[in-house]
């Protein structure tokens, strides 16, 4: 997958290198050409000088072929504008924005843009929000039979009850992370844009669960 990153500070450089190690192609955008030194001589992706929310700059970075966009510059406003341009103008589904002000993060999350507050940022958290599929194990019981995992959920599930997701996948949703806060779902809880779904399942169910979560509800499948 091709990923465009706005901002080549320490976060952007580390994220770019991590994605490249996973065999994704990467383009990094920054207004300051000297910032690209952080990428190192071994970085094989594109280095694009310019404003990260300028459409021509994003096209030069390959946004039209991208599967994900990360806004990790030093400015909250710039990150949100760029994230919205990527989502709304170019139709990028997997978008994440780094936000310094946690109070503003909640507002932006409600606009449908997953945010990562600086105080709890890790490259692993950002990667989970950008990569389009799969499950990330969080805990496994000593016998190796049961695990808790954060599973990528298709946007097709938004607006459907958690109980329907559980029924079709044959698993138990342990909890959701919504706007940065953990919550225990009830039988009436409806999935919202940006929810992170944490599932308790048998280890041998992983492929089945990923398939259901990625495909969407049965009535929406062809």
PAZAPA-4460 file (N, C-alpha, C; in steps of 0.05 Angstrom, whole numbers, plus 32768, in hexadecimal, padded with zeros to 4 digits):
% residues 222
    n_x    n_y    n_z   ca_x   ca_y   ca_z    c_x    c_y    c_z   seq   type   mol
   8011   7FE8   8000   8000   8000   8000   8012   8019   8000     1      X     A
   8008   802E   7FF3   8016   8048   7FF4   800B   8059   800A     2      X     A
   801C   8065   801A   8014   8076   8030   8021   8091   802E     3      X     A
   8011   80A6   8031   801C   80C2   8031   801C   80CC   804D     4      X     A
   8033   80D8   8056   8036   80E2   8070   803C   8100   806F     5      X     A
   802D   8110   807D   8033   812D   807E   8042   8133   8098     6      X     A
   805A   813D   8096   806A   8143   80AE   8081   8130   80B0     7      X     A
   809A   813B   80B0   80B2   812B   80B2   80C1   8131   80CB     8      X     A
   80B3   8134   80E2   80C0   8136   80FB   80C7   811A   8104     9      X     A
   80CC   8116   811E   80D4   80FC   8128   80BE   80E7   8124    10      X     A
   80A5   80F0   8128   808F   80DD   8125   808C   80D5   8108    11      X     A
   808B   80E9   80F6   8088   80E3   80DA   809E   80D2   80CE    12      X     A
   80B7   80D8   80D6   80CD   80C8   80CC   80CD   80AB   80D6    13      X     A
   80C6   80A8   80F0   80C5   808C   80FB   80AE   807D   80EE    14      X     A
   8097   808A   80EA   8080   807D   80DD   8087   8075   80C1    15      X     A
   8094   8087   80B2   809C   8081   8096   80AE   8069   8095    16      X     A
   80C2   8068   80A6   80D5   8052   80A6   80C7   8038   80AE    17      X     A
   80B4   8039   80C1   80A6   8021   80CA   8095   8016   80B3    18      X     A
   8087   8028   80A5   8077   801F   808E   8088   8013   8078    19      X     A
   809F   801F   8073   80B0   8015   805E   80BB   7FF9   8065    20      X     A
   80C1   7FF5   807F   80CA   7FDB   8087   80B5   7FC5   8083    21      X     A
   809C   7FCD   8083   8086   7FBB   807E   807F   7FB9   8060    22      X     A
   8091   7FC3   804F   808F   7FC1   8032   8079   7FD2   8026    23      X     A
   8070   7FE7   8034   805E   7FFB   8028   806F   8010   801B    24      X     A
   8063   801D   8006   8071   8035   7FFB   8067   804D   8009    25      X     A
   807A   8061   800C   8074   8078   801D   807D   8092   8010    26      X     A
   806D   80A7   8013   8075   80C2   800B   8072   80D4   8024    27      X     A
   8087   80E4   8029   8086   80F6   8040   8086   8113   8036    28      X     A
   8074   8123   8040   8071   813F   8039   8079   8151   8050    29      X     A
   8089   8165   804A   8090   8178   805F   8098   8193   8052    30      X     A
   8091   81A9   805F   8098   81C3   8054   80B6   81C9   8055    31      X     A
   80C4   81BC   8067   80E0   81C1   806B   80F0   81AA   805F    32      X     A
   80FE   81AE   8049   810D   8199   803C   8123   818C   804E    33      X     A
   812D   819C   8061   8142   8191   8072   8137   817C   8085    34      X     A
   811D   817C   8089   8111   8168   809B   8114   814C   8091    35      X     A
   8117   8148   8077   8119   812D   806C   8133   811F   8074    36      X     A
   8146   812E   8080   815E   8121   808A   8158   810C   809F    37      X     A
   8142   810F   80AD   813A   80FC   80C2   8134   80E0   80B6    38      X     A
   812D   80DF   809C   8126   80C6   8090   813E   80B4   808C    39      X     A
   8156   80C0   808A   816E   80B0   8086   8173   80A9   8069    40      X     A
   818B   80A2   8062   8192   809D   8046   8185   8083   803C    41      X     A
   817D   8071   804D   8171   8058   8044   8154   8059   803D    42      X     A
   8147   8070   8042   812A   8073   803C   8126   8073   801E    43      X     A
   8114   8062   8014   8110   8060   7FF7   80F7   806E   7FED    44      X     A
   80E8   807B   7FFF   80CF   8087   7FF6   80D3   80A3   7FEB    45      X     A
   80BC   80B0   7FE5   80BD   80CB   7FDA   80C0   80E0   7FF0    46      X     A
   80CE   80F5   7FEA   80D1   810D   7FFB   80C5   8124   7FEC    47      X     A
   80AF   812F   7FF6   80A1   8144   7FE7   80A0   815E   7FF8    48      X     A
   80AC   8173   7FEE   80AC   818D   7FFC   8093   819C   7FF5    49      X     A
   8084   81A5   800A   806C   81B4   8005   8059   81B3   801C    50      X     A
   8042   81C1   8019   802E   81C2   802E   801D   81A8   802C    51      X     A
   801A   819B   8043   800E   8180   8043   7FF0   817F   803D    52      X     A
   7FE3   8196   803E   7FC6   8196   8037   7FC1   81A3   801B    53      X     A
   7FD7   81A9   800C   7FD4   81B3   7FF1   7FCF   819B   7FDE    54      X     A
   7FBA   819D   7FCE   7FB2   8186   7FBE   7FC8   817F   7FA9    55      X     A
   7FD5   8193   7F9E   7FEA   818C   7F8A   8002   817F   7F98    56      X     A
   8008   8188   7FB0   801E   817B   7FBF   8017   815E   7FC5    57      X     A
   7FFE   8159   7FCE   7FF5   813E   7FD4   7FF5   812D   7FBB    58      X     A
   7FEE   8138   7FA4   7FEF   8128   7F8B   800C   8120   7F85    59      X     A
   801E   8133   7F89   803A   812D   7F84   8044   8116   7F96    60      X     A
   8038   8115   7FAE   8040   8100   7FC1   8032   80E5   7FBB    61      X     A
   8020   80E5   7FA7   8012   80CC   7FA0   7FF9   80C7   7FAF    62      X     A
   7FEB   80DC   7FB8   7FD3   80D8   7FC8   7FBD   80C9   7FB8    63      X     A
   7FBD   80CD   7F9E   7FA8   80C0   7F8E   7FAB   80A2   7F8D    64      X     A
   7FC3   8098   7F93   7FC7   807B   7F94   7FC9   8070   7FB0    65      X     A
   7FC7   8082   7FC4   7FCC   807B   7FE0   7FB4   806C   7FEC    66      X     A
   7FBB   805B   7FFF   7FA7   804D   800E   7FA4   8058   802A    67      X     A
   7FB7   806A   8032   7FB6   8075   804D   7FC5   8090   804E    68      X     A
   7FBD   80A1   8061   7FC9   80BB   8064   7FCC   80C1   8082    69      X     A
   7FE4   80CA   808A   7FE9   80D1   80A6   7FF2   80EE   80A7    70      X     A
   7FE5   80FE   80B8   7FED   811A   80BC   7FFA   811C   80D8    71      X     A
   8014   811F   80D8   8023   811F   80F1   8036   8137   80F3    72      X     A
   802E   814E   80E8   803E   8166   80EA   803B   8171   8106    73      X     A
   8048   8188   810B   8048   8194   8126   802F   81A6   812B    74      X     A
   801D   81A8   8118   8006   81BA   811B   7FEC   81AB   811A    75      X     A
   7FDB   81AE   812E   7FC1   81A1   812F   7FB0   81A9   8117    76      X     A
   7FAE   81C4   8112   7F9D   81CD   80FC   7FA6   81C2   80E1    77      X     A
   7FC0   81C2   80DC   7FCB   81B8   80C3   7FC5   819A   80C0    78      X     A
   7FC8   818B   80D6   7FC3   816E   80D5   7FA6   8169   80CF    79      X     A
   7F93   8177   80DB   7F77   8172   80D6   7F6F   817A   80BA    80      X     A
   7F78   8192   80B1   7F72   819A   8096   7F7C   8186   8082    81      X     A
   7F95   817D   8085   7FA0   8169   8073   7F91   814F   8073    82      X     A
   7F8A   8146   808B   7F7B   812D   808E   7F60   812F   8080    83      X     A
   7F52   8145   8083   7F38   8149   8076   7F3B   814A   8058    84      X     A
   7F50   8157   804E   7F54   8158   8031   7F59   813C   8026    85      X     A
   7F69   812D   8035   7F6F   8111   802C   7F55   8100   802C    86      X     A
   7F45   8103   8040   7F2C   80F4   8043   7F17   80FD   802F    87      X     A
   7F12   8118   802E   7EFB   8122   8020   7F01   8128   8002    88      X     A
   7F19   8131   7FFC   7F20   8137   7FE0   7F2A   8120   7FD1    89      X     A
   7F39   810E   7FDF   7F46   80F8   7FD1   7F3A   80DD   7FD8    90      X     A
   7F27   80DC   7FEB   7F1A   80C3   7FF2   7F2B   80AF   8000    91      X     A
   7F3F   80B8   800F   7F50   80A5   801D   7F41   809B   8036    92      X     A
   7F3D   8081   8039   7F2E   8076   804F   7F3E   8076   8069    93      X     A
   7F57   806F   8067   7F67   806B   807F   7F78   8084   8084    94      X     A
   7F6E   8095   8095   7F7A   80AF   809B   7F7E   80B1   80B9    95      X     A
   7F94   80BC   80C2   7F98   80C1   80DF   7FA7   80DB   80E2    96      X     A
   7FA0   80EA   80F7   7FAC   8104   80FC   7FB7   8105   8119    97      X     A
   7FCE   8110   811B   7FDB   8114   8135   7FD1   812E   8141    98      X     A
   7FC7   812E   8159   7FBC   8146   8166   7FC9   814A   8181    99      X     A
   7FD2   8163   8185   7FDF   816A   819F   7FCB   8170   81B5   100      X     A
   7FB4   817C   81AD   7FA0   8184   81C1   7F8B   816E   81C3   101      X     A
   7F8A   815E   81D9   7F77   8148   81DB   7F5A   8151   81DB   102      X     A
   7F54   8169   81E3   7F39   8173   81E3   7F2F   8177   81C6   103      X     A
   7F41   8180   81B5   7F39   8184   8199   7F38   8169   818B   104      X     A
   7F47   8155   8195   7F47   813B   8188   7F2B   812F   8187   105      X     A
   7F1C   8133   819D   7F01   8127   819E   7EEF   8134   8188   106      X     A
   7EF1   814E   8184   7EE2   815B   816F   7EE8   8150   8154   107      X     A
   7F02   814D   814E   7F0B   8144   8134   7F03   8127   8130   108      X     A
   7F04   8117   8145   7EFD   80FA   8142   7EE0   80F8   813A   109      X     A
   7ECF   810A   8143   7EB3   810A   813C   7EAE   8111   811E   110      X     A
   7EC2   811E   8112   7EC1   8124   80F6   7EC9   810C   80E5   111      X     A
   7ECF   80F6   80F2   7ED6   80DD   80E4   7EF3   80DA   80DE   112      X     A
   7F04   80E9   80EC   7F21   80E7   80E8   7F2E   80DC   8101   113      X     A
   7F38   80C3   8101   7F46   80B9   8119   7F5D   80CA   8120   114      X     A
   7F5F   80D1   813A   7F75   80E1   8143   7F86   80D3   8158   115      X     A
   7F9F   80DA   815A   7FB1   80CF   816D   7FBD   80E6   817D   116      X     A
   7FB6   80E7   8197   7FC0   80FD   81A8   7FDE   80F8   81AD   117      X     A
   7FED   810E   81AD   800A   810C   81B1   8012   80FD   81CA   118      X     A
   8004   8101   81E0   800C   80F5   81F9   800A   80D7   81F9   119      X     A
   7FFB   80CB   81E6   7FF9   80AE   81E5   8001   80A3   81CA   120      X     A
   8012   80B3   81BC   801A   80AA   81A1   8030   8095   81A3   121      X     A
   802D   8081   8191   8043   806E   818C   8040   8067   816E   122      X     A
   8056   805F   8162   8055   8058   8146   8042   8041   8142   123      X     A
   8040   802F   8155   802E   8018   8153   8011   8021   8152   124      X     A
   8009   8035   8162   7FEE   803E   8161   7FE7   804A   8146   125      X     A
   7FF9   805B   813B   7FF4   8067   8122   7FF2   8053   810B   126      X     A
   8004   803F   810C   8003   802A   80F7   7FE8   801B   80F8   127      X     A
   7FDE   8015   810F   7FC4   8007   8111   7FAD   8016   8104   128      X     A
   7FAF   8030   8104   7F99   8040   80F9   7F9C   8044   80DB   129      X     A
   7FB4   8040   80D1   7FB9   8044   80B4   7FB6   802B   80A4   130      X     A
   7FC0   8015   80AE   7FC0   7FFC   809E   7FA4   7FF1   809B   131      X     A
   7F9C   7FE8   8083   7F80   7FE4   807D   7F74   7FCB   8087   132      X     A
   7F82   7FB8   8092   7F76   7F9F   809A   7F86   7F91   80AF   133      X     A
   7F7A   7F7C   80BA   7F8A   7F6B   80CD   7F82   7F70   80EA   134      X     A
   7F8E   7F60   80FB   7F88   7F61   8118   7FA3   7F63   8126   135      X     A
   7FA3   7F73   813C   7FBB   7F76   814C   7FB6   7F6A   8168   136      X     A
   7FC2   7F52   816E   7FBE   7F46   8188   7FC8   7F58   819E   137      X     A
   7FB8   7F5B   81B3   7FBF   7F6B   81CA   7FC5   7F5A   81E3   138      X     A
   7FB9   7F42   81E4   7FBD   7F31   81FB   7FB6   7F14   81F2   139      X     A
   7FC5   7F01   81FE   7FBF   7EE5   81F8   7FC2   7ED5   8212   140      X     A
   7FAF   7EC3   8217   7FB0   7EB4   8230   7FC7   7EA0   822F   141      X     A
   7FD1   7E97   8246   7FE9   7E86   8247   7FE7   7E6D   8237   142      X     A
   7FCF   7E63   8233   7FCC   7E4A   8224   7FCE   7E4F   8206   143      X     A
   7FCC   7E68   81FD   7FCD   7E6F   81E1   7FB3   7E6A   81D2   144      X     A
   7F9E   7E65   81E0   7F84   7E5F   81D3   7F72   7E77   81CF   145      X     A
   7F74   7E8B   81E0   7F62   7EA2   81DE   7F73   7EBC   81DE   146      X     A
   7F69   7ECF   81CE   7F78   7EE8   81CD   7F65   7F00   81CB   147      X     A
   7F6F   7F17   81D3   7F61   7F31   81D0   7F70   7F40   81BA   148      X     A
   7F61   7F49   81A6   7F6E   7F56   818F   7F5E   7F6E   8186   149      X     A
   7F6C   7F83   817D   7F5F   7F9A   8170   7F5D   7F92   8152   150      X     A
   7F45   7F92   8148   7F40   7F88   812D   7F36   7F9F   811B   151      X     A
   7F43   7FA3   8104   7F3A   7FB8   80F2   7F1D   7FB2   80E9   152      X     A
   7F0C   7FC6   80EA   7EF0   7FC3   80E3   7EE9   7FD5   80CC   153      X     A
   7EDD   7FC9   80B7   7ED5   7FD8   809F   7EC1   7FEE   80A6   154      X     A
   7EC2   8005   8097   7EAF   801A   809C   7E93   8012   8096   155      X     A
   7E8F   7FFB   8088   7E75   7FF1   8082   7E65   7FE9   809C   156      X     A
   7E74   7FE5   80B2   7E67   7FDE   80CB   7E5D   7FF6   80DA   157      X     A
   7E65   800E   80D2   7E5C   8026   80E0   7E3E   8028   80DE   158      X     A
   7E31   802D   80F5   7E14   802F   80F6   7E06   8015   80FE   159      X     A
   7E16   7FFF   8100   7E0B   7FE5   8107   7E11   7FE0   8125   160      X     A
   7E01   7FD0   8131   7E05   7FC9   814D   7E1C   7FB6   8151   161      X     A
   7E2A   7FBA   8168   7E40   7FA8   816F   7E36   7F8B   8171   162      X     A
   7E1D   7F87   817A   7E12   7F6D   817D   7E10   7F5E   8162   163      X     A
   7E0B   7F6D   814C   7E0A   7F61   8132   7E26   7F58   8129   164      X     A
   7E3A   7F69   812E   7E55   7F62   8128   7E5E   7F49   8137   165      X     A
   7E57   7F47   8150   7E5E   7F30   8160   7E51   7F17   8155   166      X     A
   7E37   7F19   814E   7E28   7F02   8144   7E34   7EF7   812A   167      X     A
   7E3A   7F09   8117   7E45   7F00   80FD   7E61   7EF5   80FF   168      X     A
   7E71   7F00   8111   7E8D   7EF7   8114   7E90   7EE0   8128   169      X     A
   7E7C   7EDD   8139   7E7D   7EC7   814C   7E91   7ECC   8162   170      X     A
   7E95   7EE6   816A   7EA8   7EED   817F   7E9B   7F00   8192   171      X     A
   7EAA   7F08   81A7   7EA1   7F1B   81BB   7EB1   7F35   81B8   172      X     A
   7EA4   7F4C   81B4   7EB1   7F66   81B4   7EB6   7F6D   81D1   173      X     A
   7ECF   7F6D   81DA   7ED5   7F73   81F6   7ED1   7F90   81FD   174      X     A
   7EDA   7FA2   81EC   7ED6   7FBF   81F0   7EDC   7FCE   81D7   175      X     A
   7ED3   7FE7   81D6   7ED9   7FF9   81C0   7EEA   8010   81CB   176      X     A
   7EFA   801C   81B9   7F08   8035   81C0   7EFB   804A   81AE   177      X     A
   7EEE   805D   81BB   7EDF   8072   81AC   7EE9   808E   81B6   178      X     A
   7EF3   809D   81A3   7EFD   80B8   81A9   7F12   80B6   81BF   179      X     A
   7F23   80A2   81BE   7F39   809F   81D1   7F31   8093   81EB   180      X     A
   7F18   808C   81F0   7F0F   8081   8209   7F04   8064   8205   181      X     A
   7F0B   8052   8218   7F00   8037   8216   7EE3   8036   8220   182      X     A
   7ED3   8026   8214   7EB7   8023   821C   7EAE   8006   8219   183      X     A
   7E9D   7FFD   822B   7E92   7FE2   8229   7E78   7FE3   8219   184      X     A
   7E75   7FD5   8203   7E5D   7FD7   81F3   7E46   7FC7   81FF   185      X     A
   7E2E   7FD0   81FA   7E16   7FC2   8202   7E08   7FB6   81E9   186      X     A
   7DF2   7FA9   81ED   7DE4   7F9E   81D6   7DD9   7FB3   81C3   187      X     A
   7DD8   7FCD   81CD   7DCD   7FE3   81BD   7DE3   7FF4   81B1   188      X     A
   7DFC   7FEF   81B7   7E12   8000   81AE   7E15   7FFE   818F   189      X     A
   7E17   8015   8182   7E1A   8016   8165   7E36   8020   815F   190      X     A
   7E43   8013   814B   7E5E   801A   8144   7E5E   8036   8136   191      X     A
   7E72   8046   813E   7E75   8060   8132   7E8F   8062   8123   192      X     A
   7E91   8076   8111   7EA9   807B   8102   7EC0   8080   8116   193      X     A
   7ED7   8073   8111   7EEE   8076   8122   7EF0   8064   813A   194      X     A
   7EDB   8053   813F   7EDD   8040   8155   7EF3   802B   8150   195      X     A
   7F01   8025   8166   7F14   800F   8165   7F08   7FF8   8173   196      X     A
   7F07   7FE0   8166   7EF8   7FC9   8171   7F0C   7FB5   817C   197      X     A
   7F08   7FAE   8195   7F1A   7F9B   81A3   7F0A   7F81   81A8   198      X     A
   7F14   7F6B   819E   7F05   7F52   819D   7F12   7F3C   81AD   199      X     A
   7F02   7F2D   81BD   7F0C   7F15   81CA   7F04   7EFD   81B9   200      X     A
   7F17   7EED   81B1   7F12   7ED6   819F   7F26   7EC0   81A4   201      X     A
   7F1F   7EA8   8199   7F32   7E92   8198   7F48   7E9A   8184   202      X     A
   7F60   7E91   8188   7F76   7E98   8176   7F71   7E8D   815A   203      X     A
   7F63   7E76   8158   7F5E   7E6A   813E   7F48   7E78   812E   204      X     A
   7F3B   7E8C   813B   7F25   7E9B   812D   7F2F   7EB3   811E   205      X     A
   7F49   7EB9   8120   7F53   7ED3   8116   7F4B   7ED8   80F9   206      X     A
   7F50   7EC5   80E7   7F4A   7EC9   80CB   7F2D   7ECD   80C6   207      X     A
   7F1C   7EBE   80D3   7EFF   7EC0   80D0   7EF5   7EDC   80DA   208      X     A
   7EFF   7EE5   80F1   7EF7   7EFF   80FC   7F00   7F16   80EA   209      X     A
   7F19   7F15   80E0   7F23   7F2A   80CE   7F11   7F2B   80B5   210      X     A
   7F09   7F14   80AB   7EF9   7F13   8092   7EDE   7F21   8096   211      X     A
   7ED1   7F1B   80AD   7EB6   7F27   80B2   7EB9   7F45   80B7   212      X     A
   7ECD   7F4D   80C7   7ED0   7F69   80CE   7ED7   7F7A   80B6   213      X     A
   7EE6   7F6E   80A3   7EEE   7F7D   808B   7ED8   7F7E   8076   214      X     A
   7EC8   7F68   8074   7EB3   7F67   8060   7E9B   7F78   8065   215      X     A
   7E94   7F7D   807E   7E7C   7F8C   8085   7E65   7F79   808A   216      X     A
   7E4D   7F84   8091   7E36   7F74   8097   7E2D   7F63   807F   217      X     A
   7E20   7F4D   8085   7E18   7F3A   8070   7E06   7F47   805B   218      X     A
   7DF3   7F58   8064   7DE1   7F64   8050   7DEF   7F77   803D   219      X     A
   7E07   7F80   8045   7E15   7F93   8034   7E29   7F86   8021   220      X     A
   7E2A   7F6B   8022   7E3D   7F5D   8011   7E2F   7F54   7FF7   221      X     A
   7E3F   7F54   7FE2   7E34   7F4B   7FC8   7E37   7F2D   7FC6   222      X     A
***
